Amino acid sequence: KGTEDPFGNLLSSILITPTPTISTILDTTSFFTTVTVTLTREINIFFHGKKLPTSILETEVQVQTVTSTLSRTMEITPTPTWQTVTITPTVTQPPPSPTPAGQDINALLAQQRKEQERKALIVKLQKEQERKALIDKIKSLN
């Protein structure tokens, strides 16, 4: 609901509440590390005819790349703001009154057709009266 100023304008305030957005943040870290790996092999050694299982240990240094990724999801909600709207009324002119040119053309054509039919009927009646009068005149001569 709004208020009206001295000029007739309507002033209204509207609270604009933006839609929150979801944002995902990725943090990726990579680094090198050295790992010492011990390889064990079992072999059999025969000593004085006896089989003796023996382990041979071998160490190897390996360089490895380690990558870790951390992800965070955040909801970002913008601050609502007020917006003032001014509505200025305008005077609307009434529609023009219909003119004969704007009337329904079919109605005008129907009216014209009826008038032509009426005139044709009058002419027909006049001819019939003339014919009867002529017949009466001929009968009276006989």
Order of alpha helices (4+ residues) and beta strands (2+ residues): beta-beta-beta-beta-beta-alpha
